[in-house]
Amino acid sequence: MNTHDIEAFVAVVETGSIVAAATRLHLTQPGISRRVQSLEDRLGLALLERQSKPLKPTAAGKEIYERGRRVLGSVADLLAGVEPGSEVSGEFRLGIAPFLAELALTHPIDNLRSEFSKLTLRVSAGWSPALLILMESNAIDAAAVVLPDDVMPPNTLTTHLLNHQMPLIVASRASSLDDGSLSLSELASHAWVVNQDGCGIRRSIRHTMDAARLPVDVAVETFGTELQLSLVARGVGIGMIMPGAWARSAFRDQLRVLDVPDFKGGVNTWLVHARTPGRLAAPIERLRQDMHTMLEEELHLPV
């Protein structure tokens, strides 16, 4: 089986058209069509729904796409291992939880682009549970995820614990909440401003309150830390935030941190990848080091 045929099919699936695939691979459109047809003939399967726009894989095509990506990755790993002085090349598909995106898309990504200039980065943000599913289906190469203390990443993946943090619970300075210590039951009588389901911090709230058999009343479900804190500052509800984000927030003067001794729900930040990262071993290790450093620096910001 010709790997060039697999490469053409993968490019069509990922770009959604023969034209875009031809541009990516620097081939003619008829050349791409011939390679895809050759693969279909070899397998005896229709791999593309040709009436759809953009082009989509058939049910069989989806499976061949996933297997084809693994084949191309293995070929790239083989070449990287035998070519003297060869640089890491190809794609690095990275998933990042929203809480980490602001950090990861600064120095860590800049360092990757500088050190591995032939590597094409494909970065997407998503909630941690969804990113772990993508990891297990080989749709991405690595992911930085945030999970509650009592939730572990799948044991089918290689995991690196980057950081552990205790989020802060905050309320408007004008709220009626006492300045002293609060119990979980007192906390349960107030509504929350939180991210959508899938957020590691929200899962931590849910796990803690469920363990105490207390409800979680959601007043507003929205995306974005600063937007959430603006709503908390206006008295819409209470919120939860990582210490570093709290230290940088423009709303700090309008908020106060609540003392809830019984709230033990911390979160862990993990970098996960396949058991054998192959050619991506060095980029993944560089990303691990840089993200660990940045998260540790976050812990030392004044709160």
Secondary structure, 3 states (H helix, E strand, C coil): CCHHHHHHHHHHHHHCCHHHHHHHHCCCHHHHHHHHHHHHHHHCCCCEECCCCCCEECHHHHHHHHHHHHHHHHHHHHHHHHCCCCCCCEEEEEEECHHHHHHHCCHHHHHHHHHCCCEEEEEEECCHHHHHHHHHCCCCCEEEEEEECCCCCCCCCEEEEEEEECCEEEEECCCCCCCCECCHHHHHCCCEEECCCCCHHHHHHHHHHHHCCCCCCEEEECCCHHHHHHHHHCCCCEEEECHHHHHHCCCHHHEEECECCCCCCCEEEEEEECCCCHHHHHHHHHHHHHHHHHHHHHHCCCC
